[in-house]
Amino acid sequence: MKVPLLDLKLQYAPLHNDVSEAMLRVAQSQVLVLGPETAKLEQTLAAYTDCAYAVGCSSGTDALLMALMALDIQPGDEVIMPTFSFFATAGVVARLHAKPVFVDSDPVSFNVDPEKIRQAITSKTKAIIPVHLFGQSSDMDAIMAIANEHNIPVIEDGAQALGTQYKDGRKSGSIGLMGCFSFYPTKNLGAFGDAGLVTTNDEQLYIKLKQMRNHGMEPRYYHKFVGGNFRIDEIQSAVLNAKYPHLENWHSGRQANAAYYTELLLQHGLATTTGCTEFTSTEKVLLPAEVHKTGGAKNHHIFNQYCIRVQKRDELRQFLASKEIGSEIYYPVPFHRQECFAYLGCNDADFPVANALADTVMALPIFPELQREQIEFVVQTIKEFISL
Ligand SMILES: Cc1ncc(COP(=O)(O)O)c(C=O)c1O
């Protein structure tokens, strides 16, 4: 039995007619950039994320860049973010010659530790970017309390978290000043290429973001500020509109798969609970939890990824690969250890949690079309490895 990390062909097969029809509609209209498909996508996803406004754009990376540019982030300004995330979160800040300020993570949720944000705030802090990693909301109450105390805007990096809800039911992207999303093909809602979205409830920002994605232009050929070409193609919007009606079903599939992994890993005695942060004789595999380290109500995790932690991670991945089971490491190198950020002079000892995560975390196949027998085979194979 083969278990790929992701098989997009299985998602595409039943959608073939709808997606083809959507793409043909765009081809026949020859409205190819920022047209009615994009307007529909923006309306749909603003409503879905409980936001007043949404602005489609060229990628999740550009969504973050546009959000920072809309806040007028300048060289030397500081922007706080978790050190354990995908590179884009930090890259956009550095590209504006602002200073990315990295903080450590919460070992239970893998998201940023709000207390570390508090400690990192200076008079130069101009934005905070919590990342809703793997499809689970960051601890937004704690983060917003700190941000509001210091009057610092929050940009939610929800690239992996469209439709995710914080524990109180609020949608990711609606809690901070702006939310940024990615439709890269591997995401829970994937385009046929690159695309992204910014959400906000602030009308002035909405107007600015729409201008920002088109060179800061308004009216035509008049530019009050410098933006970029962050436009979204109609083909991508049309594909996303065709796929959107299935999103909640896909989330249910991901959540059911996650629950089944957890149930089996517990049943096989590889762990005794979820959210454990230390390896012991009974906790051979550390299982993901749908809470933060401070506990409380469960988050609505959409499991863009199901990430476990294992001590002999690289050996286990090799063993799984030998049985044709896919896996991935998100992420092996935290920002403070990246060569391109050496100039920041970070102290490695300040990031014990992120370092431990980077050394032990690995993602298992979780896509909605995965079969129960495949999950059973993955768990069985992990058990076989651990008892070797
Ligand atoms: C946390 C995070 N932020 C930003 C991005 C960037 O999105 P994109 O690949 O669409 O540019 C990603 C994409 O993987 C991501 O995972």
The ligand as a Gaussian input file, in Angstrom:
#p B3LYP/6-31G(d) Opt

LIG

0 1
 C        2.852000      30.255000       7.387000
 C        2.954000      30.667000       5.956000
 N        3.044000      31.965000       5.638000
 C        3.122000      32.376000       4.368000
 C        3.126000      31.485000       3.321000
 C        3.300000      31.993000       1.925000
 O        2.274000      31.649000       1.057000
 P        2.573000      31.476000      -0.518000
 O        3.309000      30.207000      -0.708000
 O        1.199000      31.459000      -1.112000
 O        3.337000      32.659000      -0.949000
 C        3.029000      30.119000       3.591000
 C        3.037000      29.138000       2.489000
 O        3.423000      28.014000       2.630000
 C        2.951000      29.691000       4.943000
 O        2.871000      28.389000       5.251000

